[in-house]
Amino acid sequence: MYDINEICEKVNGVFSKKICLKITRISSLKSAKENEISFFSDLKYFDDLKQSKASVFLVSNSLKNKVDSLDLNFIFVKDITIATNTIIDMIMSKNENYEINLKHETTENFVKGKNCFIDSFVKINSNSKIGDNVKILSNCHIGKNVTIGDNSVIYPGVKIYDNSVIGENNIIHSNAVIGSDGFGFAFENKTLQKVKHIGNVITGKHVEIGANTCIDRSTFDSTVISDFVKIDNLVQIGHNVEIGSYTMIAGNVAIAGSTKIGKSCLIGGNSSIAGHLKIGDNVKIAGHSGIGSNINSDSIVQSSLFAYDLKKFQRSNVLFKRLPEIVKKIENIEKKIESKDNQ
C-alpha cells in the first residue's frame, strides 16, 4: 500500500482536491479498480476516464480544463510518462527480490504437472505453474509467476519473462522471447528516460511462435495472442498489441505497439504495421506492405511495388518526384480548355 500524498510529492503533482487514501498499484483506465491509480493523457480516452473505477487519476496540466467538470480525484502533473515511471519505480523497488544462485539450480518453488519433461540447464523461477505433458528443452529461462498450459512444447533457448501466461498446446520455437520490454522513451532534461512496462503477455490455445520472434509485454495490461494464431520466425510484436484468433503472420513482420488485429487475417512476410491501428477481421496483407492506417474487415491490401527492371524503376522514380508539378500543369491546361469552351 502506498500513501497518495507520498505519490503526489514524488511526481511533483498538485491535487485537484484534498484526499487521504492508500494506493495498491497503477493500472490502465479500463482495468483499474478501487484503491488503484490510473492516468489520462489523451482526449480520445475521455469516455474511459468517466467509466474507470480507479480512485485517483494522473492528468497532464494541459488537460486540466478538460476534466474540471468531473467529480473525480486528480493529480495534475507536467509529464504523464515521467510521472507513471516514477510511480512504477516506487512499486517495483519494494517488490523486486533477486537472489544469487551460486549452485545454478532450478528453484523448487514452482508447480509441475504430470508427465513433464524438463531438460538440462533450464531455469524455472518461483511461483510458476507448469501444466501436464509439458516439454521444456535445454537452456530455457522461465520467469517468476509464469503459467505454461498443458501439452505445450518450449524449444531450446526460449526466454519467457515474469507473469507471462502461455496457453495449452502451444509451440514456442528456439530463442523466441516472450514478455520483453516494450520500446518507449520519454524526453526529460535533454535525456531519454525509459518507459516502464509492468504488464504481461497472454497466449491462447494452440498458438505457435517461430524462432527468434519477440513479443513485448504491455505497459500495464496484456499483450494478447489469441487461440490458434500462427507466427513465423523473426517477427516483432510490440507492447499492448492484440491479435485475433486464427490469424497467421509470416516472417520478418513488425507490428508496432497498441495495434489491434482481427480474426483470421493473413499478413505477408516483411510487412510493417504502424502503432495504434485497427485491422479488421479476414484482412489479407500482401508481403512487403507498409500499413499506416486502419483497414476494414474483408479487405485485401498491397502497398509496395513489385520488383521490375532497374532502369525502368529509376526513370519512373524521376517522374514520381515531378508528379506535383505535372499535376499542376494538367490542371492549368484543363482550366484553359474550360475557359475557351465558355467563350
C-alpha positions in Angstrom: 0.0 0.0 0.0 1.3 3.5 -0.9 0.2 6.7 0.6 -1.3 9.0 -2.0 0.4 12.1 -0.5 3.8 10.4 -0.9 3.0 9.6 -4.5 1.9 13.2 -5.2 5.1 14.5 -3.8 7.2 12.1 -5.7 5.7 13.1 -9.1 5.7 16.8 -8.2 2.0 16.9 -8.7 -0.9 19.1 -7.5 -4.2 17.6 -6.1 -7.5 18.7 -7.6 -8.9 18.4 -4.0 -7.5 17.1 -0.7 -7.7 13.3 -0.3 -6.4 10.7 2.1 -6.1 7.1 0.9 -3.8 4.2 0.2 -2.9 3.0 -3.3 -2.3 -0.6 -4.2 -1.0 -0.3 -7.7 -1.1 1.7 -11.0 -3.3 0.4 -13.9 -4.8 1.5 -17.2 -8.2 3.3 -17.2 -10.1 0.2 -18.3 -8.5 -2.3 -15.9 -8.1 -0.1 -12.8 -10.0 -0.9 -9.6 -10.8 0.8 -6.4 -7.7 2.0 -4.5 -5.7 2.0 -7.7 -4.2 5.0 -9.6 -4.6 5.5 -13.3 -3.7 8.2 -15.9 -5.5 10.3 -18.5 -3.3 11.6 -21.3 -5.4 11.8 -24.4 -8.9 13.2 -25.1 -9.9 10.1 -27.1 -9.9 8.2 -23.8 -12.3 10.6 -22.2 -15.2 8.1 -22.0 -12.8 5.5 -20.5 -11.9 8.1 -17.8 -15.5 8.7 -16.9 -16.2 4.9 -16.6 -12.9 4.0 -14.9 -13.1 2.5 -11.3 -9.7 3.9 -10.3 -9.6 6.0 -7.1 -7.1 8.7 -8.4 -6.0 9.8 -11.9 -2.8 11.4 -13.1 -3.7 14.2 -15.6 -1.3 16.4 -17.6 -1.5 20.1 -16.9 -2.5 20.7 -20.5 -5.7 18.7 -20.0 -6.7 20.3 -16.6 -9.5 22.4 -18.1 -11.0 19.3 -19.8 -11.6 17.4 -16.6 -12.6 20.2 -14.2 -16.3 19.4 -14.5 -15.8 15.8 -13.4 -16.2 14.8 -9.7 -13.1 12.7 -9.6 -9.7 12.8 -7.7 -6.9 14.1 -9.9 -3.2 14.7 -9.6 -2.1 17.2 -12.2 1.5 16.7 -13.4 3.8 18.2 -16.1 4.5 15.0 -17.9 2.3 11.8 -17.7 5.1 9.4 -18.8 7.6 10.7 -16.3 5.0 10.6 -13.5 3.9 7.0 -14.3 7.5 5.8 -14.5 8.2 7.4 -11.0 5.2 5.5 -9.5 6.2 2.2 -11.2 9.7 2.7 -9.7 8.2 3.1 -6.2 6.2 -0.1 -6.6 8.9 -2.2 -8.2 11.6 -1.2 -5.7 9.6 -2.8 -2.9 8.6 -5.9 -4.9 11.8 -6.9 -6.6 13.8 -9.5 -4.8 16.7 -11.2 -6.7 18.9 -13.9 -5.3 22.3 -15.1 -6.3 22.1 -18.7 -7.4 25.7 -20.0 -6.9 24.7 -23.6 -7.5 22.9 -22.9 -10.8 19.9 -24.9 -9.5 16.3 -24.7 -10.7 14.1 -23.4 -7.8 11.8 -26.0 -6.3 9.2 -23.3 -5.6 7.0 -23.9 -8.6 4.2 -26.3 -9.5 4.9 -29.1 -12.0 2.2 -31.1 -13.7 2.1 -34.8 -14.6 4.5 -36.4 -17.2 6.6 -33.2 -17.7 10.0 -33.2 -19.3 12.4 -30.5 -18.2 15.8 -30.7 -19.9 19.2 -29.7 -18.6 20.1 -26.1 -17.9 16.5 -24.9 -17.6 15.8 -22.2 -15.1 12.3 -22.0 -13.7 11.6 -19.2 -11.2 9.4 -19.1 -8.2 5.5 -19.3 -8.3 5.5 -20.6 -11.8 3.0 -23.3 -12.9 3.9 -25.9 -15.5 1.0 -28.0 -16.8 0.7 -31.6 -17.7 2.7 -33.2 -20.5 4.8 -30.0 -21.0 8.2 -30.3 -22.6 10.8 -27.6 -21.8 14.1 -28.2 -23.7 17.6 -27.1 -22.7 18.8 -23.6 -21.9 15.3 -22.1 -21.4 14.5 -19.4 -18.8 11.1 -19.3 -17.2 10.5 -16.2 -15.1 8.5 -15.7 -11.9 4.7 -16.2 -11.8 4.7 -17.8 -15.3 2.0 -20.2 -16.3 2.5 -22.8 -19.1 -0.6 -24.7 -20.2 -0.9 -28.5 -20.8 0.8 -30.2 -23.7 3.0 -27.2 -24.7 6.5 -27.6 -26.1 9.2 -25.0 -25.3 12.2 -25.4 -27.6 15.8 -24.7 -26.6 16.9 -21.2 -25.7 13.4 -19.7 -25.2 13.1 -16.9 -22.7 9.7 -16.3 -21.0 9.6 -13.3 -18.8 7.8 -12.8 -15.5 4.0 -13.1 -15.3 3.5 -14.4 -18.8 0.6 -16.8 -19.5 1.2 -19.5 -22.1 -1.9 -21.4 -23.2 -2.5 -25.1 -23.7 -0.9 -26.9 -26.7 1.5 -24.0 -27.6 4.7 -24.5 -29.5 7.4 -21.9 -29.0 10.5 -22.3 -31.1 14.1 -21.7 -30.3 15.3 -18.3 -29.0 11.9 -16.7 -29.0 11.5 -14.1 -26.3 8.1 -13.7 -24.6 7.4 -10.7 -22.4 10.4 -8.4 -23.1 10.1 -4.6 -22.5 8.2 -2.5 -25.0 10.1 0.1 -26.9 9.3 3.5 -25.5 11.2 6.5 -24.2 10.3 10.0 -22.9 12.4 13.2 -23.0 13.4 14.6 -19.7 16.1 17.3 -19.1 17.7 16.6 -22.5 17.9 12.9 -21.8 15.8 9.8 -22.8 14.1 8.1 -19.9 12.9 4.6 -20.5 9.2 4.0 -20.3 8.5 1.2 -17.8 6.3 -1.8 -18.8 4.7 -3.8 -16.0 2.1 -5.8 -17.9 2.4 -9.2 -19.4 1.9 -11.4 -22.5 -1.0 -13.9 -22.7 -1.2 -16.5 -25.5 -4.3 -18.6 -26.1 -4.7 -22.3 -27.0 -2.8 -23.9 -30.0 -0.6 -20.9 -30.6 2.7 -21.4 -32.5 5.5 -18.9 -32.2 8.5 -19.1 -34.6 12.2 -19.0 -33.8 13.7 -15.6 -32.8 10.3 -13.9 -32.6 9.9 -11.3 -29.9 6.6 -10.4 -28.2 6.8 -7.4 -25.9 4.8 -7.2 -22.7 2.2 -4.4 -22.3 2.7 -1.2 -20.4 0.0 -2.1 -17.8 -2.4 -4.7 -19.1 -1.7 -7.6 -21.5 -0.3 -8.1 -25.0 -2.7 -10.8 -26.3 -2.1 -13.5 -28.8 -5.5 -15.3 -29.2 -6.3 -19.0 -29.9 -4.8 -20.7 -33.0 -2.6 -17.8 -34.0 0.4 -18.9 -36.0 3.5 -16.7 -36.0 6.6 -17.3 -38.2 10.3 -16.8 -37.4 11.8 -13.3 -36.8 8.5 -11.5 -36.1 8.4 -8.4 -33.8 5.2 -7.8 -31.9 5.1 -4.5 -29.8 3.6 -3.8 -26.4 -0.2 -3.8 -26.0 -0.8 -5.5 -29.4 -3.9 -7.8 -29.6 -4.0 -10.4 -32.4 -7.3 -12.2 -33.1 -7.8 -15.9 -33.3 -6.7 -17.9 -36.4 -4.5 -15.1 -37.8 -1.3 -16.1 -39.5 1.8 -13.9 -39.6 4.7 -14.6 -41.9 8.4 -14.0 -41.2 10.0 -10.6 -40.7 6.7 -8.8 -39.9 6.9 -5.9 -37.5 3.8 -4.8 -35.6 4.1 -1.6 -33.6 2.6 -1.0 -30.1 -1.2 -0.9 -29.3 -2.4 -2.1 -32.7 -5.4 -4.4 -32.7 -5.5 -7.1 -35.4 -8.8 -9.0 -36.1 -9.6 -12.7 -36.6 -8.5 -14.9 -39.5 -6.1 -12.3 -41.0 -3.1 -13.2 -43.3 -0.1 -11.0 -43.0 2.6 -11.5 -45.7 6.3 -11.5 -44.9 8.4 -8.4 -44.3 5.3 -6.2 -43.8 5.3 -3.4 -41.3 2.2 -2.2 -39.4 2.3 1.2 -37.6 1.1 1.6 -34.0 -2.4 2.3 -32.6 -4.2 1.0 -35.7 -7.2 -1.3 -36.0 -7.1 -4.1 -38.6 -10.5 -5.8 -39.2 -11.3 -9.5 -39.5 -10.4 -11.6 -42.6 -7.9 -9.0 -43.8 -5.2 -10.1 -46.2 -2.0 -8.0 -46.3 0.5 -8.8 -49.1 4.2 -9.2 -48.4 6.4 -6.1 -48.2 3.4 -3.9 -47.4 3.6 -0.8 -45.1 0.4 -0.2 -43.2 -0.1 3.3 -41.8 -3.9 3.5 -41.4 -6.9 1.4 -40.2 -8.1 -1.4 -42.5 -11.7 -2.5 -42.7 -12.7 -6.2 -42.4 -12.5 -8.4 -45.6 -10.0 -6.1 -47.3 -7.0 -7.2 -49.4 -4.2 -4.7 -49.4 -0.8 -4.3 -51.1 1.2 -1.2 -50.5 4.6 -1.8 -52.1 5.8 -2.1 -55.7 6.8 -5.5 -57.1 10.3 -5.8 -58.4 10.9 -4.9 -62.0 13.7 -3.7 -64.3 16.1 -1.3 -62.5 16.4 1.3 -65.3 12.6 1.5 -65.7 12.2 1.9 -62.0 14.8 4.7 -61.9 13.0 6.6 -64.8 9.7 6.1 -63.1 11.1 7.5 -59.9 12.2 10.6 -61.6 8.7 11.1 -62.9 7.2 10.4 -59.5 9.3 13.2 -57.9 7.9 15.6 -60.6 4.3 14.4 -60.0 3.1 17.6 -58.2 4.5 19.7 -61.0 2.9 17.6 -63.7 -0.5 17.6 -62.0 -0.3 21.4 -61.7 0.4 21.7 -65.4 -2.5 19.4 -66.3 -4.9 21.5 -64.1 -3.7 24.7 -65.8 -4.4 23.1 -69.2 -7.9 22.0 -68.1 -8.7 25.5 -67.0 -7.6 27.0 -70.3 -9.7 24.4 -72.2 -12.8 25.2 -70.0 -12.3 29.0 -70.5 -12.2 28.5 -74.3 -15.4 26.3 -74.2 -17.2 29.0 -72.2 -16.4 31.8 -74.8 
